[in-house]
Amino acid sequence: MTTPMTKEADVTTTSVAGCGAPSQAAPIPASVDIEKETVITGVVTIGGEPVVGAYVRLLDGSGEFTAEVVTSPAGVFRFFAAPGTWTLRALSREGNGDTQVTVDRGLNEVGITVG
């Protein structure tokens, strides 16, 4: 099973509704080498508008839960993971949505639409 790598240094952490993940609105720390790391980032939307406070889950290739974050006020989420195929599942009051992505090293931008 592949597990995501965590990058906590130089990141302000906040607890949003019990989630201990780093603030999704914070910029990627300067210590993160985008050429060597795999970052999955994106926005959760409904009708083209960002979804605030959605829970985004990262599931590995076998569908196992790996991590969860809460979207920022702009609907943004971010995971540090390993290269490979992942499922992103967004859960919100406005609706739910899934998307599967295959990512490699670098910045991988993904959109999730809920409804």
N, C-alpha and C positions, 0 to 999 in steps of 0.2 A: 504494500500500500504506500502510495506517495503522500507525504505530508507537506504542508506549506512551510516555508521558512518565515520566521517572524523577524521583524525589524522594529524594535521598540526604542532604540537609542535615538536621541534628538527629536522625538515625537511627543507632543503633548497628548496625554491620554485623558479621556473623559469617560464617565459612566453614563450612558444614555439608556434609560429604561433597563438598567441592570447589565448592559453590555460593557465589558471591560476593554473593548477594542480601541485602538487609537482613533482620535478624531478624524473622520473621513474628509473634513474640510481642510485639514493641515496639508501643506505642500509635502511632496516627497522629500525626505531628508537629504541634505547634500552628501551625506556619507554613503548613499545608495548609488552604486555604479549600474546604471540602466543597461550598459552593455553586457554585464555579467548576471544580472538578476532578472527574474521573470515577474513582471508586475501586471496584474489584471485590474483594470480600472474602467469605470463607465458611469452611466446615469440610468436610473430607473424612471420611466415616464408613463403617463397615461394621457392620451389625447395630445401628445406633444409637450405636456407640462411635467416638470419634475415632481417626483413623489418623495415627500419629506418623511423620514422616520420609518421607511420600509426596512424590513429585515432581509438581507441578502445572504443566502447560504451558498457555500462552496462545497460541491459534491465531487468526489473523485470519479475515475472511470468506471468503477463498479457501483456507483450511486451512494457510496458511504459518505455521511456527513463529515466534513473536515474543519470548517470554520464558519463563522457568522459575524457580520457587521451590520450596523444601522446606518442608513443613508444620511448624508448631511442635509442642511437646509436647501441645498441646490440639487438634491437627489443623487449625489455622488457616492460611490463606493470604491473600495480598493482592497486588493489582496496581494500578498507576496506569496508566490507559489512556485512549484517546479514546472518545467516545460511538460506539456502533455495535453490530454483531453479532459476537460472539466465541464460540469454542469453548474450553471448559476441559477438559483431559484430565488425570486423576489416574492415576499409575502407582505401584503399591506391591507389596510382597511378598504382601499380602492379596488383591490383585486390582486391576483397572483399572476406570475409569469415565469417561464423557464427559457433558458437558451443554453445550447451546448457550444463550447468553443475549444479549439485546438490552439494552444499558445506556445510560443518559443521565448527565448531570452529577449529582453527589451520590454518596452511599454506596449501592452496589448489593450486596445480600447474596445469596449463592448457596450451595447445598449440593451436594456431589458425593458420590454413593454408589458405592462400589467393591464388587466381589464376584466 
